[in-house]
């Protein structure tokens, strides 16, 4: 067999795993790999971002819309450490990634060599698995393990660090896909007794509520979930990351859970007599005070990761399984039922929320445009069919509340980690991962400035993302908390921003500024219909608050409407 | 109202007790760090830690002793079990295991001047033994529980200064009839490696 370089073996391994897109940034310690990549440009599309953080968030977006493993390259030292925020983000939001970092030659490890950092040590707490390759013989086996681990079970990021000498040395390449690791059991074997026990609780419940988490999307269980809800008649509420698993216009869908979620699903959590949580982890933004959470309910928790079970909320029946597999099992034995009166109670809550909040937000109550009316308009114009990529803050909560998703895998946001700067690069990854769908990045004026350099990537590759800045010249969410809980002391949250339109001109991307309500329809139409990247800088009400709100650490019953 | 959630636990789950974790892992570099950061993240101190080979080639055993509430330690065990290269983590209370620690005591050879102390205390009462006698110091070795080695320490101290003292981490085996190799063979065959739908 002809020997090849380790660096080429790496590229061939990626091809064996079906990789066709890589986001990355070259540098000294990864140069042999980039040199090998040069010969494979017909098979692999490499996107050169402008910062490694941009590369990893792009890989996250790519993965979240396509369901494939996102891949990114970075060099040693600062290249590798710049990936860490994205790795931590992918870990907490269960996104499958394989990150390849170059490393100084093995004989220099531990010598403080140029651009050496202990990326294995640094990334240990935030990766699903990591490994340092120091010999080219290991490349095939380790890459196949990396992909198997990243995508199976509860997905997550894997980091593979490859020393430069391993890239440069020759190897007999043969690739065998990893199918099993004896110490790793990603798919727990379902316990039929638990399914039966759960179905008994479901059949006799009077006020049951389903909590839809991202696990439903990750296991492609959307249809099984709808079937389950339609057989049992049980209402569906979604977590932030579960959004878009269920179409917002489904008759049993009752809204979005959590700190800035809808009124109904929050207050009704404490009236429910049964909670069926599917592929979610009872984040504190969902539960509020856990001792006052779901106080009248028995809990069924369907979860693939055993360490999530009983971690926050004690379960009555824990089904440790893949969401789809569990739902298929339940659908076979649950009784046909309906809970119309119970669902009507949610509709009453919706009316109250509409009168107190939504009506004012979307119908021009403020002098300036509100974030909600812009999102509402986009939602109407796109019929809820776009992919919405959000950053972190007020605009994120508003987009989650007012965009009415109708298709799965359409809500891409940094949930668990809350990473500002996520949306712009994640949106370009999303567009590359699913070029046929409209991708709209919704970003605040704070977050855009954390990764604004990626406008260059968008421009260079003509990535047709729509970028919506909801600009209030404030770090709005922090300002809202300062207003409500810190006695209006606006400590370092007001920003004197640059002219975003001039900056975007500099990147040769089409853009517009929108300030007047009467221009809203026309400009949104132009923004959506334009073929290619387009940045829209919308000047919104400066001191708008997002309501409803469950104050931090309080019970979900204490959700405030004003 | 039903008790539920992190802040309303059963009283017995909150009681601080000594627990022994026995963790079977693949023999891989870096795993020690991987395991200890899980304790660190939850601000839990490790009382003793021992890593050794097992009777199965390529498999290591970590024996970790901590004081914790049951609630807290179960979450840590679940997290350790999640590590890719961990084969299994078992949690034991004191009555579920056989365990020992070894202690070494360095004393001045002058201790022999105090009559039959050596024979009476060291050999008979504590089942310790003299490992080495040098011109100016002796080394005594005792195997037992922490309580036992500490008692000998306290007793020896009455007769003169202890020059140096060291105690090993705990080693433990469970009282269950289980063969490690059979357990691992079972892991190698389970169908939990792929989705079964």
Interface residues (C-beta under 8 A of the other chain):
Chain A: X120 X121 X124 X125 X128 X129 X149 X152 X179 X180 X181 X182 X183 X184 X185 X186 X187 X188 X189 X190 X287 X289 X290 X291 X293 X294 X295 X296 X299 X305 X306 X307 X310 X311 X312 X313 X314 X322 X324 X325 X328
Chain B: X1 X2 X3 X4 X5 X6 X7 X8 X25 X26 X30 X33 X34 X37 X41 X74 X75 X78 X79 X81 X82 X84 X85 X86 X87 X184 X187 X188 X190 X191 X192 X193 X194 X195 X196 X197
